[in-house]
Amino acid sequence: MHYYEPRDGHGLRHDPFNAIVGPRPIGWISTRGAAGALNLAPYSFFNAFNYTPPIVGFASIGQKDTLRNIEQTGEFAWNLVTAPLAQAMNQTCAPVPPEVSEFELAGLTPVASRVISVPRVQESPVSFECRRTQIVQLQGASGEKVATWLVLGEVVAVHVAESLIKDGVYDTAAAQPVVRGGGPADYFTIDPQQLFRMFRPT
């Protein structure tokens, strides 16, 4: 067994932590600043945390434009990254000033949401419209604050392409979702061959 304590370093070429906790959905988050500028950015620490009400969240390592926009407006949209959108998503990682729209940078189309004022990615087959519920600055076991903020939001509206609903069930594999894991540049997709079912004991 390779053993290490994170405070002393991992001794490997790449930190295995976020490769072990994977694959993870990508938090492709669209926001609007108080002055109206649009922002679109992917976050690799993203997931769902509650059914009723549905709550999703992502972690911003550092005080980035996305975090500041949500602090100002209280709204954001999550957009599913699919295999055809992988390169466009990667373009939205670019370190550009707040006034530069990643929608334009990646050749994507902002489309109006129904409940919130923040646009969604028109090319994405699934989007959540979200209202901020909590922003929590993380801290270590010692109680010392770290420069990472957990942003949680209630999903107040859902958009799903009809083609992804089969007999009333959302077809995860048909969407070709891109997920994050592995080394510094590793992504994965999901396909039907990976599917197996287990039902809970009764």
Secondary structure as a PSIPRED ss2 file (coil, helix, strand):
# PSIPRED VFORMAT (PSIPRED V4.0)

   1 M C   1.000  0.000  0.000
   2 H C   1.000  0.000  0.000
   3 Y C   1.000  0.000  0.000
   4 Y C   1.000  0.000  0.000
   5 E C   1.000  0.000  0.000
   6 P H   0.000  1.000  0.000
   7 R H   0.000  1.000  0.000
   8 D H   0.000  1.000  0.000
   9 G C   1.000  0.000  0.000
  10 H C   1.000  0.000  0.000
  11 G C   1.000  0.000  0.000
  12 L C   1.000  0.000  0.000
  13 R C   1.000  0.000  0.000
  14 H C   1.000  0.000  0.000
  15 D C   1.000  0.000  0.000
  16 P C   1.000  0.000  0.000
  17 F H   0.000  1.000  0.000
  18 N H   0.000  1.000  0.000
  19 A H   0.000  1.000  0.000
  20 I H   0.000  1.000  0.000
  21 V C   1.000  0.000  0.000
  22 G C   1.000  0.000  0.000
  23 P C   1.000  0.000  0.000
  24 R E   0.000  0.000  1.000
  25 P E   0.000  0.000  1.000
  26 I C   1.000  0.000  0.000
  27 G E   0.000  0.000  1.000
  28 W E   0.000  0.000  1.000
  29 I E   0.000  0.000  1.000
  30 S E   0.000  0.000  1.000
  31 T E   0.000  0.000  1.000
  32 R E   0.000  0.000  1.000
  33 G C   1.000  0.000  0.000
  34 A C   1.000  0.000  0.000
  35 A C   1.000  0.000  0.000
  36 G C   1.000  0.000  0.000
  37 A C   1.000  0.000  0.000
  38 L E   0.000  0.000  1.000
  39 N E   0.000  0.000  1.000
  40 L E   0.000  0.000  1.000
  41 A E   0.000  0.000  1.000
  42 P E   0.000  0.000  1.000
  43 Y E   0.000  0.000  1.000
  44 S C   1.000  0.000  0.000
  45 F C   1.000  0.000  0.000
  46 F E   0.000  0.000  1.000
  47 N E   0.000  0.000  1.000
  48 A E   0.000  0.000  1.000
  49 F E   0.000  0.000  1.000
  50 N E   0.000  0.000  1.000
  51 Y C   1.000  0.000  0.000
  52 T C   1.000  0.000  0.000
  53 P C   1.000  0.000  0.000
  54 P C   1.000  0.000  0.000
  55 I E   0.000  0.000  1.000
  56 V E   0.000  0.000  1.000
  57 G E   0.000  0.000  1.000
  58 F E   0.000  0.000  1.000
  59 A E   0.000  0.000  1.000
  60 S E   0.000  0.000  1.000
  61 I E   0.000  0.000  1.000
  62 G C   1.000  0.000  0.000
  63 Q C   1.000  0.000  0.000
  64 K C   1.000  0.000  0.000
  65 D H   0.000  1.000  0.000
  66 T H   0.000  1.000  0.000
  67 L H   0.000  1.000  0.000
  68 R H   0.000  1.000  0.000
  69 N H   0.000  1.000  0.000
  70 I H   0.000  1.000  0.000
  71 E H   0.000  1.000  0.000
  72 Q H   0.000  1.000  0.000
  73 T H   0.000  1.000  0.000
  74 G C   1.000  0.000  0.000
  75 E E   0.000  0.000  1.000
  76 F E   0.000  0.000  1.000
  77 A E   0.000  0.000  1.000
  78 W E   0.000  0.000  1.000
  79 N E   0.000  0.000  1.000
  80 L C   1.000  0.000  0.000
  81 V C   1.000  0.000  0.000
  82 T E   0.000  0.000  1.000
  83 A H   0.000  1.000  0.000
  84 P H   0.000  1.000  0.000
  85 L H   0.000  1.000  0.000
  86 A H   0.000  1.000  0.000
  87 Q H   0.000  1.000  0.000
  88 A H   0.000  1.000  0.000
  89 M H   0.000  1.000  0.000
  90 N H   0.000  1.000  0.000
  91 Q H   0.000  1.000  0.000
  92 T C   1.000  0.000  0.000
  93 C C   1.000  0.000  0.000
  94 A C   1.000  0.000  0.000
  95 P C   1.000  0.000  0.000
  96 V C   1.000  0.000  0.000
  97 P C   1.000  0.000  0.000
  98 P C   1.000  0.000  0.000
  99 E C   1.000  0.000  0.000
 100 V C   1.000  0.000  0.000
 101 S C   1.000  0.000  0.000
 102 E H   0.000  1.000  0.000
 103 F H   0.000  1.000  0.000
 104 E H   0.000  1.000  0.000
 105 L H   0.000  1.000  0.000
 106 A C   1.000  0.000  0.000
 107 G C   1.000  0.000  0.000
 108 L C   1.000  0.000  0.000
 109 T C   1.000  0.000  0.000
 110 P E   0.000  0.000  1.000
 111 V E   0.000  0.000  1.000
 112 A C   1.000  0.000  0.000
 113 S C   1.000  0.000  0.000
 114 R C   1.000  0.000  0.000
 115 V C   1.000  0.000  0.000
 116 I C   1.000  0.000  0.000
 117 S C   1.000  0.000  0.000
 118 V C   1.000  0.000  0.000
 119 P C   1.000  0.000  0.000
 120 R E   0.000  0.000  1.000
 121 V E   0.000  0.000  1.000
 122 Q C   1.000  0.000  0.000
 123 E C   1.000  0.000  0.000
 124 S C   1.000  0.000  0.000
 125 P C   1.000  0.000  0.000
 126 V E   0.000  0.000  1.000
 127 S E   0.000  0.000  1.000
 128 F E   0.000  0.000  1.000
 129 E E   0.000  0.000  1.000
 130 C E   0.000  0.000  1.000
 131 R E   0.000  0.000  1.000
 132 R E   0.000  0.000  1.000
 133 T E   0.000  0.000  1.000
 134 Q E   0.000  0.000  1.000
 135 I E   0.000  0.000  1.000
 136 V E   0.000  0.000  1.000
 137 Q E   0.000  0.000  1.000
 138 L E   0.000  0.000  1.000
 139 Q E   0.000  0.000  1.000
 140 G C   1.000  0.000  0.000
 141 A C   1.000  0.000  0.000
 142 S C   1.000  0.000  0.000
 143 G C   1.000  0.000  0.000
 144 E C   1.000  0.000  0.000
 145 K E   0.000  0.000  1.000
 146 V E   0.000  0.000  1.000
 147 A E   0.000  0.000  1.000
 148 T E   0.000  0.000  1.000
 149 W E   0.000  0.000  1.000
 150 L E   0.000  0.000  1.000
 151 V E   0.000  0.000  1.000
 152 L E   0.000  0.000  1.000
 153 G E   0.000  0.000  1.000
 154 E E   0.000  0.000  1.000
 155 V E   0.000  0.000  1.000
 156 V E   0.000  0.000  1.000
 157 A E   0.000  0.000  1.000
 158 V E   0.000  0.000  1.000
 159 H E   0.000  0.000  1.000
 160 V E   0.000  0.000  1.000
 161 A C   1.000  0.000  0.000
 162 E H   0.000  1.000  0.000
 163 S H   0.000  1.000  0.000
 164 L H   0.000  1.000  0.000
 165 I E   0.000  0.000  1.000
 166 K E   0.000  0.000  1.000
 167 D C   1.000  0.000  0.000
 168 G C   1.000  0.000  0.000
 169 V E   0.000  0.000  1.000
 170 Y E   0.000  0.000  1.000
 171 D C   1.000  0.000  0.000
 172 T C   1.000  0.000  0.000
 173 A H   0.000  1.000  0.000
 174 A H   0.000  1.000  0.000
 175 A H   0.000  1.000  0.000
 176 Q C   1.000  0.000  0.000
 177 P E   0.000  0.000  1.000
 178 V E   0.000  0.000  1.000
 179 V E   0.000  0.000  1.000
 180 R E   0.000  0.000  1.000
 181 G C   1.000  0.000  0.000
 182 G C   1.000  0.000  0.000
 183 G C   1.000  0.000  0.000
 184 P C   1.000  0.000  0.000
 185 A C   1.000  0.000  0.000
 186 D C   1.000  0.000  0.000
 187 Y E   0.000  0.000  1.000
 188 F E   0.000  0.000  1.000
 189 T E   0.000  0.000  1.000
 190 I C   1.000  0.000  0.000
 191 D C   1.000  0.000  0.000
 192 P H   0.000  1.000  0.000
 193 Q H   0.000  1.000  0.000
 194 Q H   0.000  1.000  0.000
 195 L C   1.000  0.000  0.000
 196 F C   1.000  0.000  0.000
 197 R C   1.000  0.000  0.000
 198 M C   1.000  0.000  0.000
 199 F C   1.000  0.000  0.000
 200 R C   1.000  0.000  0.000
 201 P C   1.000  0.000  0.000
 202 T C   1.000  0.000  0.000
